[in-house]
Amino acid sequence: MQSKIRIGIAGYGNLGRGVEMAIAQSPDMQLVGVFTRRDPASIQLLDASVPVHPLDDIERFQQQIDVLILCGGSKNDLPEQGPALAALFNTVDSFDTHATIPEYHAALDQAARPAGKTAMLSVGWDPGLFSLNRLYGEAILPVGATYTFWGKGLSQGHSDAVRRVPGVKAGVQYTIPAEEAIERVRNGELPELSTREKHKRECYVVLADGADAADVEQAIVSMPHYFADYDTTVTFITEEELRRDHAAMPHGGVVIRSGTSAAGTTQVMEYTLKLGSNPEFTAAVLVAYARATWRLNQQGVVGAQTVLDVAPALLSPKSPEQLRKELL
Amino acid sequence: MQSKIRIGIAGYGNLGRGVEMAIAQSPDMQLVGVFTRRDPASIQLLDASVPVHPLDDIERFQQQIDVLILCGGSKNDLPEQGPALAALFNTVDSFDTHATIPEYHAALDQAARPAGKTAMLSVGWDPGLFSLNRLYGEAILPVGATYTFWGKGLSQGHSDAVRRVPGVKAGVQYTIPAEEAIERVRNGELPELSTREKHKRECYVVLADGADAADVEQAIVSMPHYFADYDTTVTFITEEELRRDHAAMPHGGVVIRSGTSAAGTTQVMEYTLKLGSNPEFTAAVLVAYARATWRLNQQGVVGAQTVLDVAPALLSPKSPEQLRKELL
């Protein structure tokens, strides 16, 4: 019997916890340790038998970890941690700052390749599964247009922006795709859509004591970049309602490729995700790609890799024969 | 500049014509010839400057064709043609008899591998893109269930069955997915669905002179395997209505993976195709995989391959750098 793939987790927030859950659903994998910059004693894992170590000690674990899943943030953690850890381990991360993917890719490649390691970056659903579907769409229907709509989902960046407004005690923001726009795309109309036509934004806000609701609402809806270009609604709620109704982290969206054959026939490819938990789903994608990363490394494929480089069969614990028989 | 990928087409029915159209939309490819078992003079291509040759002469063209796209049928043509041609050319086909894929794969592999050729089988949307989504679904959400619904679409096999009924002059059959069943799956209910609950069948029939409508309807709806297990409707139409309203070959369907995280959260992945023309779309998928087949062969990856083995980036004419920058 093949031995289990030994996984380490670096960083234990919502994403790291999701990875722990996803490994528990993967019989061919084993979680060998969690690494944190916080006090290890302060970390409570779902499985208390798994050890928690200081991240600073991780170098000692090179022989015990096949793939390290990096669960830090794209803004502050990964640009530094990613290349440093990719020189020591096979890694998988969810780096999602689209604009800087090329330079992050180069940094990882430079670190991983000489070390004989494989560094899988930007895994998740966008970038990730949505990227794959943008690629399949335009490769198969080269004459056409691709549309991505996000939501309904909780946006961390926009929620942070709401919370920075004076007079806001707490709050969340949901990105809502415009159903009318999606319908037009589905019907093969190939519409040109403005920012305002594609998404709406809904804010749920707890007012600070003495703050003026009208002022706060105005400050939010007129905020440049974040809200001014959208139809934005602000609903004031109590702290209890926030806790009760807005604690989940749902998200999702849809990628649509609408293409035309040389005969003028319309063909529509559509990929939809409806996620009860954004971090738990992103974690599940990371774990499947950790399996592929280990296999690629075993095959001698080293350096920076992305979901675009991974043959789908590498994601599954099943054998090629089984996959052809059961799924093809 | 890289030279164009030189494509040959073996078989020129609806699928072969679709492949000719798709190549015309692919600037990195060139159609060098069509090969047929019919009289070449009887074949009218969309581009009259492309030569048509007897299939029996194809061996002479080994140096002029990079990838041969096989456009014959799965029942009678491919089981014999596939291995014979895979010993001479890199091939791509749309073999879709799910039950015999393993043995067809073995036969192709045995022919192609010693010849240093790459044989890509079962390309299209099911098997093909739907297979990919079944794989991505269960690899990412291992605890859950996968559902495939087909239609609304014209089914060749069921249309043939209708036409074999005594008293039927002509007719077509559409497979209709049950919207209520799809809704239940989308909502994460993980329902157990009977054959009757998943699809309905609609037949449009032209009666032969003197045939009894009630008898014909009864013969259709009670036909074992094809219709008896479904809610089937039969609508009688005129020959002119058949020509006018039922000449297109639309199809499509949806693959849904409904999974549950270890925390009990429901996550739903959904892949939908809405195809104005089934053969034109299948052809477009074949052409994208012809590009990948050529690249795999150039990399030394020979023998039988399927869509499950193909890294997505190989399908696109864009460079890896461009893909990462634009699509990731």
Interface residues (C-beta under 8 A of the other chain):
Chain A: G18 M21 A22 A24 Q25 S26 L46 H98 I101 P102 H105 S122 P127 L129 S131 L132 R134 L135 Y136 E138 A139 I140 L141 P142 V143 R186 G188 G259 S261 A262 A263 T265 T266 Q267 V268 M269 E270 Y271 T272 L273 K274 L275 G276 S277 E280 F281 A284 V285 A288 R291 T306 V307 L308 D309 V310 A311 P312 A313 L315 S316 P317 P320 E321 L323 R324 K325 L327 L328
Chain B: G18 M21 A22 A24 Q25 S26 L46 H98 I101 P102 H105 S122 P127 L129 S131 L132 R134 L135 Y136 E138 A139 I140 L141 P142 V143 R186 G188 G259 S261 A262 A263 T265 T266 Q267 V268 M269 E270 Y271 T272 L273 K274 L275 G276 S277 E280 F281 A284 V285 A288 R291 T306 V307 L308 D309 V310 A311 P312 A313 L315 S316 P317 P320 E321 L323 R324 K325 L327 L328
